[in-house]
Amino acid sequence: MNMPREKFSSQVAPELLGTMREIARKEGRHFQAVLEEAMRKYIDNRNREKPRAEIMAHFQASVERHRRLGEMLAR
């Protein structure tokens, strides 16, 4: 099943565009597939910069539960 696509226009440094085209050619893939993969990875990396709030809450609770142990280990 094909996902709908939306055309867009932008500008990029020639060496980046050339490298992306070369990757697509070497892998036998369409340029748009390589570009989409790169965009997805970029977005995933950006979303990982900050830990999720529920993860941080669990971490903080663990630190509190084990505070005495941490103090003993620090000595």
mmCIF file of the N, C-alpha and C atoms, coordinates in Angstrom:
data_MODEL
# 
_entry.id   MODEL 
# 
loop_
_atom_site.group_PDB 
_atom_site.id 
_atom_site.type_symbol 
_atom_site.label_atom_id 
_atom_site.label_alt_id 
_atom_site.label_comp_id 
_atom_site.label_asym_id 
_atom_site.label_entity_id 
_atom_site.label_seq_id 
_atom_site.pdbx_PDB_ins_code 
_atom_site.Cartn_x 
_atom_site.Cartn_y 
_atom_site.Cartn_z 
_atom_site.occupancy 
_atom_site.B_iso_or_equiv 
_atom_site.pdbx_formal_charge 
_atom_site.auth_seq_id 
_atom_site.auth_comp_id 
_atom_site.auth_asym_id 
_atom_site.auth_atom_id 
_atom_site.pdbx_PDB_model_num 
ATOM 1   N N  . MET A 1 1  ? 0.839  -1.182 0.000  1.00 0.00 ? 1  MET A N  1 
ATOM 2   C CA . MET A 1 1  ? 0.000  0.000  0.000  1.00 0.00 ? 1  MET A CA 1 
ATOM 3   C C  . MET A 1 1  ? 0.881  1.242  0.000  1.00 0.00 ? 1  MET A C  1 
ATOM 4   N N  . ASN A 1 2  ? 0.649  2.145  -0.922 1.00 0.00 ? 2  ASN A N  1 
ATOM 5   C CA . ASN A 1 2  ? 1.425  3.377  -1.007 1.00 0.00 ? 2  ASN A CA 1 
ATOM 6   C C  . ASN A 1 2  ? 0.882  4.412  -0.042 1.00 0.00 ? 2  ASN A C  1 
ATOM 7   N N  . MET A 1 3  ? 1.800  5.033  0.685  1.00 0.00 ? 3  MET A N  1 
ATOM 8   C CA . MET A 1 3  ? 1.406  6.124  1.562  1.00 0.00 ? 3  MET A CA 1 
ATOM 9   C C  . MET A 1 3  ? 1.322  7.387  0.726  1.00 0.00 ? 3  MET A C  1 
ATOM 10  N N  . PRO A 1 4  ? 0.382  8.268  1.047  1.00 0.00 ? 4  PRO A N  1 
ATOM 11  C CA . PRO A 1 4  ? 0.318  9.530  0.295  1.00 0.00 ? 4  PRO A CA 1 
ATOM 12  C C  . PRO A 1 4  ? 1.604  10.333 0.502  1.00 0.00 ? 4  PRO A C  1 
ATOM 13  N N  . ARG A 1 5  ? 2.008  11.015 -0.498 1.00 0.00 ? 5  ARG A N  1 
ATOM 14  C CA . ARG A 1 5  ? 3.217  11.839 -0.450 1.00 0.00 ? 5  ARG A CA 1 
ATOM 15  C C  . ARG A 1 5  ? 2.841  13.283 -0.743 1.00 0.00 ? 5  ARG A C  1 
ATOM 16  N N  . GLU A 1 6  ? 3.672  14.174 -0.233 1.00 0.00 ? 6  GLU A N  1 
ATOM 17  C CA . GLU A 1 6  ? 3.469  15.599 -0.471 1.00 0.00 ? 6  GLU A CA 1 
ATOM 18  C C  . GLU A 1 6  ? 4.754  16.169 -1.038 1.00 0.00 ? 6  GLU A C  1 
ATOM 19  N N  . LYS A 1 7  ? 4.636  16.854 -2.155 1.00 0.00 ? 7  LYS A N  1 
ATOM 20  C CA . LYS A 1 7  ? 5.807  17.473 -2.764 1.00 0.00 ? 7  LYS A CA 1 
ATOM 21  C C  . LYS A 1 7  ? 6.186  18.719 -1.968 1.00 0.00 ? 7  LYS A C  1 
ATOM 22  N N  . PHE A 1 8  ? 7.496  18.966 -1.908 1.00 0.00 ? 8  PHE A N  1 
ATOM 23  C CA . PHE A 1 8  ? 7.979  20.189 -1.287 1.00 0.00 ? 8  PHE A CA 1 
ATOM 24  C C  . PHE A 1 8  ? 9.247  20.612 -2.007 1.00 0.00 ? 8  PHE A C  1 
ATOM 25  N N  . SER A 1 9  ? 9.611  21.845 -1.792 1.00 0.00 ? 9  SER A N  1 
ATOM 26  C CA . SER A 1 9  ? 10.797 22.376 -2.435 1.00 0.00 ? 9  SER A CA 1 
ATOM 27  C C  . SER A 1 9  ? 11.677 23.014 -1.372 1.00 0.00 ? 9  SER A C  1 
ATOM 28  N N  . SER A 1 10 ? 12.964 22.790 -1.486 1.00 0.00 ? 10 SER A N  1 
ATOM 29  C CA . SER A 1 10 ? 13.897 23.380 -0.550 1.00 0.00 ? 10 SER A CA 1 
ATOM 30  C C  . SER A 1 10 ? 15.247 23.517 -1.226 1.00 0.00 ? 10 SER A C  1 
ATOM 31  N N  . GLN A 1 11 ? 16.199 24.014 -0.498 1.00 0.00 ? 11 GLN A N  1 
ATOM 32  C CA . GLN A 1 11 ? 17.553 24.138 -1.022 1.00 0.00 ? 11 GLN A CA 1 
ATOM 33  C C  . GLN A 1 11 ? 18.511 23.499 -0.041 1.00 0.00 ? 11 GLN A C  1 
ATOM 34  N N  . VAL A 1 12 ? 19.600 22.937 -0.572 1.00 0.00 ? 12 VAL A N  1 
ATOM 35  C CA . VAL A 1 12 ? 20.589 22.268 0.263  1.00 0.00 ? 12 VAL A CA 1 
ATOM 36  C C  . VAL A 1 12 ? 21.960 22.443 -0.372 1.00 0.00 ? 12 VAL A C  1 
ATOM 37  N N  . ALA A 1 13 ? 22.982 22.299 0.443  1.00 0.00 ? 13 ALA A N  1 
ATOM 38  C CA . ALA A 1 13 ? 24.349 22.397 -0.067 1.00 0.00 ? 13 ALA A CA 1 
ATOM 39  C C  . ALA A 1 13 ? 24.575 21.302 -1.111 1.00 0.00 ? 13 ALA A C  1 
ATOM 40  N N  . PRO A 1 14 ? 25.211 21.649 -2.227 1.00 0.00 ? 14 PRO A N  1 
ATOM 41  C CA . PRO A 1 14 ? 25.413 20.684 -3.313 1.00 0.00 ? 14 PRO A CA 1 
ATOM 42  C C  . PRO A 1 14 ? 26.102 19.390 -2.885 1.00 0.00 ? 14 PRO A C  1 
ATOM 43  N N  . GLU A 1 15 ? 27.074 19.481 -1.979 1.00 0.00 ? 15 GLU A N  1 
ATOM 44  C CA . GLU A 1 15 ? 27.774 18.261 -1.561 1.00 0.00 ? 15 GLU A CA 1 
ATOM 45  C C  . GLU A 1 15 ? 26.864 17.315 -0.769 1.00 0.00 ? 15 GLU A C  1 
ATOM 46  N N  . LEU A 1 16 ? 25.929 17.863 0.020  1.00 0.00 ? 16 LEU A N  1 
ATOM 47  C CA . LEU A 1 16 ? 24.973 17.012 0.737  1.00 0.00 ? 16 LEU A CA 1 
ATOM 48  C C  . LEU A 1 16 ? 24.033 16.314 -0.232 1.00 0.00 ? 16 LEU A C  1 
ATOM 49  N N  . LEU A 1 17 ? 23.526 17.068 -1.170 1.00 0.00 ? 17 LEU A N  1 
ATOM 50  C CA . LEU A 1 17 ? 22.623 16.498 -2.156 1.00 0.00 ? 17 LEU A CA 1 
ATOM 51  C C  . LEU A 1 17 ? 23.331 15.427 -2.979 1.00 0.00 ? 17 LEU A C  1 
ATOM 52  N N  . GLY A 1 18 ? 24.542 15.699 -3.371 1.00 0.00 ? 18 GLY A N  1 
ATOM 53  C CA . GLY A 1 18 ? 25.310 14.727 -4.141 1.00 0.00 ? 18 GLY A CA 1 
ATOM 54  C C  . GLY A 1 18 ? 25.570 13.448 -3.358 1.00 0.00 ? 18 GLY A C  1 
ATOM 55  N N  . THR A 1 19 ? 25.890 13.600 -2.090 1.00 0.00 ? 19 THR A N  1 
ATOM 56  C CA . THR A 1 19 ? 26.144 12.438 -1.247 1.00 0.00 ? 19 THR A CA 1 
ATOM 57  C C  . THR A 1 19 ? 24.871 11.610 -1.070 1.00 0.00 ? 19 THR A C  1 
ATOM 58  N N  . MET A 1 20 ? 23.731 12.267 -0.853 1.00 0.00 ? 20 MET A N  1 
ATOM 59  C CA . MET A 1 20 ? 22.463 11.541 -0.713 1.00 0.00 ? 20 MET A CA 1 
ATOM 60  C C  . MET A 1 20 ? 22.129 10.799 -2.006 1.00 0.00 ? 20 MET A C  1 
ATOM 61  N N  . ARG A 1 21 ? 22.340 11.437 -3.130 1.00 0.00 ? 21 ARG A N  1 
ATOM 62  C CA . ARG A 1 21 ? 22.069 10.782 -4.418 1.00 0.00 ? 21 ARG A CA 1 
ATOM 63  C C  . ARG A 1 21 ? 22.990 9.578  -4.625 1.00 0.00 ? 21 ARG A C  1 
ATOM 64  N N  . GLU A 1 22 ? 24.241 9.719  -4.212 1.00 0.00 ? 22 GLU A N  1 
ATOM 65  C CA . GLU A 1 22 ? 25.198 8.628  -4.355 1.00 0.00 ? 22 GLU A CA 1 
ATOM 66  C C  . GLU A 1 22 ? 24.812 7.448  -3.454 1.00 0.00 ? 22 GLU A C  1 
ATOM 67  N N  . ILE A 1 23 ? 24.374 7.728  -2.245 1.00 0.00 ? 23 ILE A N  1 
ATOM 68  C CA . ILE A 1 23 ? 23.915 6.665  -1.341 1.00 0.00 ? 23 ILE A CA 1 
ATOM 69  C C  . ILE A 1 23 ? 22.749 5.924  -1.974 1.00 0.00 ? 23 ILE A C  1 
ATOM 70  N N  . ALA A 1 24 ? 21.776 6.669  -2.490 1.00 0.00 ? 24 ALA A N  1 
ATOM 71  C CA . ALA A 1 24 ? 20.609 6.046  -3.129 1.00 0.00 ? 24 ALA A CA 1 
ATOM 72  C C  . ALA A 1 24 ? 21.047 5.177  -4.310 1.00 0.00 ? 24 ALA A C  1 
ATOM 73  N N  . ARG A 1 25 ? 21.963 5.688  -5.119 1.00 0.00 ? 25 ARG A N  1 
ATOM 74  C CA . ARG A 1 25 ? 22.425 4.941  -6.287 1.00 0.00 ? 25 ARG A CA 1 
ATOM 75  C C  . ARG A 1 25 ? 23.128 3.655  -5.867 1.00 0.00 ? 25 ARG A C  1 
ATOM 76  N N  . LYS A 1 26 ? 24.053 3.753  -4.900 1.00 0.00 ? 26 LYS A N  1 
ATOM 77  C CA . LYS A 1 26 ? 24.805 2.581  -4.448 1.00 0.00 ? 26 LYS A CA 1 
ATOM 78  C C  . LYS A 1 26 ? 23.901 1.520  -3.831 1.00 0.00 ? 26 LYS A C  1 
ATOM 79  N N  . GLU A 1 27 ? 22.842 1.957  -3.154 1.00 0.00 ? 27 GLU A N  1 
ATOM 80  C CA . GLU A 1 27 ? 21.938 1.015  -2.500 1.00 0.00 ? 27 GLU A CA 1 
ATOM 81  C C  . GLU A 1 27 ? 20.803 0.566  -3.412 1.00 0.00 ? 27 GLU A C  1 
ATOM 82  N N  . GLY A 1 28 ? 20.744 1.131  -4.618 1.00 0.00 ? 28 GLY A N  1 
ATOM 83  C CA . GLY A 1 28 ? 19.688 0.770  -5.553 1.00 0.00 ? 28 GLY A CA 1 
ATOM 84  C C  . GLY A 1 28 ? 18.309 1.195  -5.072 1.00 0.00 ? 28 GLY A C  1 
ATOM 85  N N  . ARG A 1 29 ? 18.265 2.336  -4.413 1.00 0.00 ? 29 ARG A N  1 
ATOM 86  C CA . ARG A 1 29 ? 17.007 2.842  -3.849 1.00 0.00 ? 29 ARG A CA 1 
ATOM 87  C C  . ARG A 1 29 ? 16.626 4.148  -4.519 1.00 0.00 ? 29 ARG A C  1 
ATOM 88  N N  . HIS A 1 30 ? 15.372 4.522  -4.371 1.00 0.00 ? 30 HIS A N  1 
ATOM 89  C CA . HIS A 1 30 ? 14.926 5.823  -4.852 1.00 0.00 ? 30 HIS A CA 1 
ATOM 90  C C  . HIS A 1 30 ? 15.458 6.898  -3.916 1.00 0.00 ? 30 HIS A C  1 
ATOM 91  N N  . PHE A 1 31 ? 15.798 8.036  -4.501 1.00 0.00 ? 31 PHE A N  1 
ATOM 92  C CA . PHE A 1 31 ? 16.308 9.157  -3.707 1.00 0.00 ? 31 PHE A CA 1 
ATOM 93  C C  . PHE A 1 31 ? 15.315 9.534  -2.622 1.00 0.00 ? 31 PHE A C  1 
ATOM 94  N N  . GLN A 1 32 ? 14.027 9.580  -2.956 1.00 0.00 ? 32 GLN A N  1 
ATOM 95  C CA . GLN A 1 32 ? 13.034 10.011 -1.966 1.00 0.00 ? 32 GLN A CA 1 
ATOM 96  C C  . GLN A 1 32 ? 12.978 9.054  -0.774 1.00 0.00 ? 32 GLN A C  1 
ATOM 97  N N  . ALA A 1 33 ? 13.258 7.762  -0.977 1.00 0.00 ? 33 ALA A N  1 
ATOM 98  C CA . ALA A 1 33 ? 13.261 6.802  0.133  1.00 0.00 ? 33 ALA A CA 1 
ATOM 99  C C  . ALA A 1 33 ? 14.431 7.080  1.071  1.00 0.00 ? 33 ALA A C  1 
ATOM 100 N N  . VAL A 1 34 ? 15.588 7.400  0.506  1.00 0.00 ? 34 VAL A N  1 
ATOM 101 C CA . VAL A 1 34 ? 16.766 7.708  1.315  1.00 0.00 ? 34 VAL A CA 1 
ATOM 102 C C  . VAL A 1 34 ? 16.538 9.006  2.076  1.00 0.00 ? 34 VAL A C  1 
ATOM 103 N N  . LEU A 1 35 ? 15.984 10.005 1.420  1.00 0.00 ? 35 LEU A N  1 
ATOM 104 C CA . LEU A 1 35 ? 15.701 11.279 2.067  1.00 0.00 ? 35 LEU A CA 1 
ATOM 105 C C  . LEU A 1 35 ? 14.690 11.097 3.196  1.00 0.00 ? 35 LEU A C  1 
ATOM 106 N N  . GLU A 1 36 ? 13.641 10.330 2.947  1.00 0.00 ? 36 GLU A N  1 
ATOM 107 C CA . GLU A 1 36 ? 12.620 10.101 3.975  1.00 0.00 ? 36 GLU A CA 1 
ATOM 108 C C  . GLU A 1 36 ? 13.226 9.374  5.175  1.00 0.00 ? 36 GLU A C  1 
ATOM 109 N N  . GLU A 1 37 ? 14.081 8.385  4.922  1.00 0.00 ? 37 GLU A N  1 
ATOM 110 C CA . GLU A 1 37 ? 14.740 7.673  6.021  1.00 0.00 ? 37 GLU A CA 1 
ATOM 111 C C  . GLU A 1 37 ? 15.586 8.633  6.855  1.00 0.00 ? 37 GLU A C  1 
ATOM 112 N N  . ALA A 1 38 ? 16.320 9.492  6.190  1.00 0.00 ? 38 ALA A N  1 
ATOM 113 C CA . ALA A 1 38 ? 17.161 10.467 6.892  1.00 0.00 ? 38 ALA A CA 1 
ATOM 114 C C  . ALA A 1 38 ? 16.309 11.416 7.728  1.00 0.00 ? 38 ALA A C  1 
ATOM 115 N N  . MET A 1 39 ? 15.187 11.847 7.182  1.00 0.00 ? 39 MET A N  1 
ATOM 116 C CA . MET A 1 39 ? 14.303 12.752 7.919  1.00 0.00 ? 39 MET A CA 1 
ATOM 117 C C  . MET A 1 39 ? 13.714 12.054 9.147  1.00 0.00 ? 39 MET A C  1 
ATOM 118 N N  . ARG A 1 40 ? 13.307 10.799 8.981  1.00 0.00 ? 40 ARG A N  1 
ATOM 119 C CA . ARG A 1 40 ? 12.751 10.044 10.121 1.00 0.00 ? 40 ARG A CA 1 
ATOM 120 C C  . ARG A 1 40 ? 13.791 9.873  11.226 1.00 0.00 ? 40 ARG A C  1 
ATOM 121 N N  . LYS A 1 41 ? 15.018 9.547  10.848 1.00 0.00 ? 41 LYS A N  1 
ATOM 122 C CA . LYS A 1 41 ? 16.072 9.375  11.848 1.00 0.00 ? 41 LYS A CA 1 
ATOM 123 C C  . LYS A 1 41 ? 16.378 10.694 12.549 1.00 0.00 ? 41 LYS A C  1 
ATOM 124 N N  . TYR A 1 42 ? 16.373 11.775 11.807 1.00 0.00 ? 42 TYR A N  1 
ATOM 125 C CA . TYR A 1 42 ? 16.607 13.096 12.401 1.00 0.00 ? 42 TYR A CA 1 
ATOM 126 C C  . TYR A 1 42 ? 15.532 13.409 13.436 1.00 0.00 ? 42 TYR A C  1 
ATOM 127 N N  . ILE A 1 43 ? 14.288 13.166 13.070 1.00 0.00 ? 43 ILE A N  1 
ATOM 128 C CA . ILE A 1 43 ? 13.173 13.438 13.986 1.00 0.00 ? 43 ILE A CA 1 
ATOM 129 C C  . ILE A 1 43 ? 13.267 12.538 15.217 1.00 0.00 ? 43 ILE A C  1 
ATOM 130 N N  . ASP A 1 44 ? 13.567 11.261 15.026 1.00 0.00 ? 44 ASP A N  1 
ATOM 131 C CA . ASP A 1 44 ? 13.723 10.344 16.164 1.00 0.00 ? 44 ASP A CA 1 
ATOM 132 C C  . ASP A 1 44 ? 14.828 10.820 17.107 1.00 0.00 ? 44 ASP A C  1 
ATOM 133 N N  . ASN A 1 45 ? 15.952 11.237 16.554 1.00 0.00 ? 45 ASN A N  1 
ATOM 134 C CA . ASN A 1 45 ? 17.064 11.723 17.378 1.00 0.00 ? 45 ASN A CA 1 
ATOM 135 C C  . ASN A 1 45 ? 16.672 12.987 18.137 1.00 0.00 ? 45 ASN A C  1 
ATOM 136 N N  . ARG A 1 46 ? 15.963 13.873 17.509 1.00 0.00 ? 46 ARG A N  1 
ATOM 137 C CA . ARG A 1 46 ? 15.524 15.095 18.178 1.00 0.00 ? 46 ARG A CA 1 
ATOM 138 C C  . ARG A 1 46 ? 14.579 14.784 19.327 1.00 0.00 ? 46 ARG A C  1 
ATOM 139 N N  . ASN A 1 47 ? 13.706 13.793 19.126 1.00 0.00 ? 47 ASN A N  1 
ATOM 140 C CA . ASN A 1 47 ? 12.748 13.426 20.159 1.00 0.00 ? 47 ASN A CA 1 
ATOM 141 C C  . ASN A 1 47 ? 13.420 12.720 21.332 1.00 0.00 ? 47 ASN A C  1 
ATOM 142 N N  . ARG A 1 48 ? 14.613 12.197 21.144 1.00 0.00 ? 48 ARG A N  1 
ATOM 143 C CA . ARG A 1 48 ? 15.330 11.497 22.211 1.00 0.00 ? 48 ARG A CA 1 
ATOM 144 C C  . ARG A 1 48 ? 16.196 12.418 23.041 1.00 0.00 ? 48 ARG A C  1 
ATOM 145 N N  . GLU A 1 49 ? 16.289 13.668 22.680 1.00 0.00 ? 49 GLU A N  1 
ATOM 146 C CA . GLU A 1 49 ? 17.145 14.584 23.430 1.00 0.00 ? 49 GLU A CA 1 
ATOM 147 C C  . GLU A 1 49 ? 16.714 14.701 24.881 1.00 0.00 ? 49 GLU A C  1 
ATOM 148 N N  . LYS A 1 50 ? 15.422 14.699 25.126 1.00 0.00 ? 50 LYS A N  1 
ATOM 149 C CA . LYS A 1 50 ? 14.911 14.832 26.477 1.00 0.00 ? 50 LYS A CA 1 
ATOM 150 C C  . LYS A 1 50 ? 14.237 13.520 26.870 1.00 0.00 ? 50 LYS A C  1 
ATOM 151 N N  . PRO A 1 51 ? 14.636 12.963 28.013 1.00 0.00 ? 51 PRO A N  1 
ATOM 152 C CA . PRO A 1 51 ? 13.947 11.751 28.456 1.00 0.00 ? 51 PRO A CA 1 
ATOM 153 C C  . PRO A 1 51 ? 12.472 12.052 28.732 1.00 0.00 ? 51 PRO A C  1 
ATOM 154 N N  . ARG A 1 52 ? 11.645 11.068 28.492 1.00 0.00 ? 52 ARG A N  1 
ATOM 155 C CA . ARG A 1 52 ? 10.223 11.247 28.748 1.00 0.00 ? 52 ARG A CA 1 
ATOM 156 C C  . ARG A 1 52 ? 9.996  11.512 30.229 1.00 0.00 ? 52 ARG A C  1 
ATOM 157 N N  . ALA A 1 53 ? 8.966  12.279 30.552 1.00 0.00 ? 53 ALA A N  1 
ATOM 158 C CA . ALA A 1 53 ? 8.676  12.674 31.929 1.00 0.00 ? 53 ALA A CA 1 
ATOM 159 C C  . ALA A 1 53 ? 8.470  11.463 32.832 1.00 0.00 ? 53 ALA A C  1 
ATOM 160 N N  . GLU A 1 54 ? 7.766  10.442 32.342 1.00 0.00 ? 54 GLU A N  1 
ATOM 161 C CA . GLU A 1 54 ? 7.508  9.280  33.201 1.00 0.00 ? 54 GLU A CA 1 
ATOM 162 C C  . GLU A 1 54 ? 8.802  8.514  33.496 1.00 0.00 ? 54 GLU A C  1 
ATOM 163 N N  . ILE A 1 55 ? 9.741  8.524  32.565 1.00 0.00 ? 55 ILE A N  1 
ATOM 164 C CA . ILE A 1 55 ? 11.029 7.877  32.800 1.00 0.00 ? 55 ILE A CA 1 
ATOM 165 C C  . ILE A 1 55 ? 11.797 8.630  33.878 1.00 0.00 ? 55 ILE A C  1 
ATOM 166 N N  . MET A 1 56 ? 11.809 9.941  33.778 1.00 0.00 ? 56 MET A N  1 
ATOM 167 C CA . MET A 1 56 ? 12.500 10.749 34.778 1.00 0.00 ? 56 MET A CA 1 
ATOM 168 C C  . MET A 1 56 ? 11.858 10.612 36.154 1.00 0.00 ? 56 MET A C  1 
ATOM 169 N N  . ALA A 1 57 ? 10.536 10.465 36.213 1.00 0.00 ? 57 ALA A N  1 
ATOM 170 C CA . ALA A 1 57 ? 9.845  10.284 37.495 1.00 0.00 ? 57 ALA A CA 1 
ATOM 171 C C  . ALA A 1 57 ? 10.278 8.963  38.137 1.00 0.00 ? 57 ALA A C  1 
ATOM 172 N N  . HIS A 1 58 ? 10.369 7.901  37.338 1.00 0.00 ? 58 HIS A N  1 
ATOM 173 C CA . HIS A 1 58 ? 10.832 6.620  37.869 1.00 0.00 ? 58 HIS A CA 1 
ATOM 174 C C  . HIS A 1 58 ? 12.277 6.718  38.350 1.00 0.00 ? 58 HIS A C  1 
ATOM 175 N N  . PHE A 1 59 ? 13.107 7.401  37.591 1.00 0.00 ? 59 PHE A N  1 
ATOM 176 C CA . PHE A 1 59 ? 14.500 7.581  37.979 1.00 0.00 ? 59 PHE A CA 1 
ATOM 177 C C  . PHE A 1 59 ? 14.602 8.331  39.302 1.00 0.00 ? 59 PHE A C  1 
ATOM 178 N N  . GLN A 1 60 ? 13.859 9.422  39.422 1.00 0.00 ? 60 GLN A N  1 
ATOM 179 C CA . GLN A 1 60 ? 13.900 10.221 40.652 1.00 0.00 ? 60 GLN A CA 1 
ATOM 180 C C  . GLN A 1 60 ? 13.412 9.408  41.848 1.00 0.00 ? 60 GLN A C  1 
ATOM 181 N N  . ALA A 1 61 ? 12.365 8.608  41.660 1.00 0.00 ? 61 ALA A N  1 
ATOM 182 C CA . ALA A 1 61 ? 11.848 7.764  42.737 1.00 0.00 ? 61 ALA A CA 1 
ATOM 183 C C  . ALA A 1 61 ? 12.908 6.741  43.158 1.00 0.00 ? 61 ALA A C  1 
ATOM 184 N N  . SER A 1 62 ? 13.620 6.186  42.193 1.00 0.00 ? 62 SER A N  1 
ATOM 185 C CA . SER A 1 62 ? 14.673 5.224  42.494 1.00 0.00 ? 62 SER A CA 1 
ATOM 186 C C  . SER A 1 62 ? 15.803 5.878  43.271 1.00 0.00 ? 62 SER A C  1 
ATOM 187 N N  . VAL A 1 63 ? 16.171 7.079  42.883 1.00 0.00 ? 63 VAL A N  1 
ATOM 188 C CA . VAL A 1 63 ? 17.229 7.801  43.600 1.00 0.00 ? 63 VAL A CA 1 
ATOM 189 C C  . VAL A 1 63 ? 16.807 8.022  45.051 1.00 0.00 ? 63 VAL A C  1 
ATOM 190 N N  . GLU A 1 64 ? 15.566 8.434  45.248 1.00 0.00 ? 64 GLU A N  1 
ATOM 191 C CA . GLU A 1 64 ? 15.066 8.664  46.606 1.00 0.00 ? 64 GLU A CA 1 
ATOM 192 C C  . GLU A 1 64 ? 15.047 7.362  47.412 1.00 0.00 ? 64 GLU A C  1 
ATOM 193 N N  . ARG A 1 65 ? 14.575 6.278  46.810 1.00 0.00 ? 65 ARG A N  1 
ATOM 194 C CA . ARG A 1 65 ? 14.502 4.988  47.502 1.00 0.00 ? 65 ARG A CA 1 
ATOM 195 C C  . ARG A 1 65 ? 15.887 4.495  47.930 1.00 0.00 ? 65 ARG A C  1 
ATOM 196 N N  . HIS A 1 66 ? 16.879 4.781  47.115 1.00 0.00 ? 66 HIS A N  1 
ATOM 197 C CA . HIS A 1 66 ? 18.219 4.251  47.362 1.00 0.00 ? 66 HIS A CA 1 
ATOM 198 C C  . HIS A 1 66 ? 19.211 5.325  47.806 1.00 0.00 ? 66 HIS A C  1 
ATOM 199 N N  . ARG A 1 67 ? 18.689 6.411  48.364 1.00 0.00 ? 67 ARG A N  1 
ATOM 200 C CA . ARG A 1 67 ? 19.560 7.527  48.765 1.00 0.00 ? 67 ARG A CA 1 
ATOM 201 C C  . ARG A 1 67 ? 20.600 7.063  49.784 1.00 0.00 ? 67 ARG A C  1 
ATOM 202 N N  . ARG A 1 68 ? 20.183 6.301  50.788 1.00 0.00 ? 68 ARG A N  1 
ATOM 203 C CA . ARG A 1 68 ? 21.114 5.866  51.837 1.00 0.00 ? 68 ARG A CA 1 
ATOM 204 C C  . ARG A 1 68 ? 22.242 5.014  51.236 1.00 0.00 ? 68 ARG A C  1 
ATOM 205 N N  . LEU A 1 69 ? 21.890 4.101  50.352 1.00 0.00 ? 69 LEU A N  1 
ATOM 206 C CA . LEU A 1 69 ? 22.892 3.274  49.685 1.00 0.00 ? 69 LEU A CA 1 
ATOM 207 C C  . LEU A 1 69 ? 23.877 4.151  48.918 1.00 0.00 ? 69 LEU A C  1 
ATOM 208 N N  . GLY A 1 70 ? 23.366 5.146  48.209 1.00 0.00 ? 70 GLY A N  1 
ATOM 209 C CA . GLY A 1 70 ? 24.232 6.059  47.458 1.00 0.00 ? 70 GLY A CA 1 
ATOM 210 C C  . GLY A 1 70 ? 25.197 6.797  48.372 1.00 0.00 ? 70 GLY A C  1 
ATOM 211 N N  . GLU A 1 71 ? 24.713 7.229  49.535 1.00 0.00 ? 71 GLU A N  1 
ATOM 212 C CA . GLU A 1 71 ? 25.578 7.924  50.486 1.00 0.00 ? 71 GLU A CA 1 
ATOM 213 C C  . GLU A 1 71 ? 26.654 6.996  51.014 1.00 0.00 ? 71 GLU A C  1 
ATOM 214 N N  . MET A 1 72 ? 26.265 5.739  51.301 1.00 0.00 ? 72 MET A N  1 
ATOM 215 C CA . MET A 1 72 ? 27.240 4.760  51.808 1.00 0.00 ? 72 MET A CA 1 
ATOM 216 C C  . MET A 1 72 ? 28.308 4.479  50.744 1.00 0.00 ? 72 MET A C  1 
ATOM 217 N N  . LEU A 1 73 ? 27.901 4.346  49.498 1.00 0.00 ? 73 LEU A N  1 
ATOM 218 C CA . LEU A 1 73 ? 28.857 4.082  48.429 1.00 0.00 ? 73 LEU A CA 1 
ATOM 219 C C  . LEU A 1 73 ? 29.772 5.272  48.178 1.00 0.00 ? 73 LEU A C  1 
ATOM 220 N N  . ALA A 1 74 ? 29.284 6.472  48.445 1.00 0.00 ? 74 ALA A N  1 
ATOM 221 C CA . ALA A 1 74 ? 30.079 7.671  48.203 1.00 0.00 ? 74 ALA A CA 1 
ATOM 222 C C  . ALA A 1 74 ? 31.219 7.801  49.225 1.00 0.00 ? 74 ALA A C  1 
ATOM 223 N N  . ARG A 1 75 ? 31.088 7.147  50.379 1.00 0.00 ? 75 ARG A N  1 
ATOM 224 C CA . ARG A 1 75 ? 32.132 7.241  51.417 1.00 0.00 ? 75 ARG A CA 1 
ATOM 225 C C  . ARG A 1 75 ? 33.333 6.472  51.070 1.00 0.00 ? 75 ARG A C  1 
# 
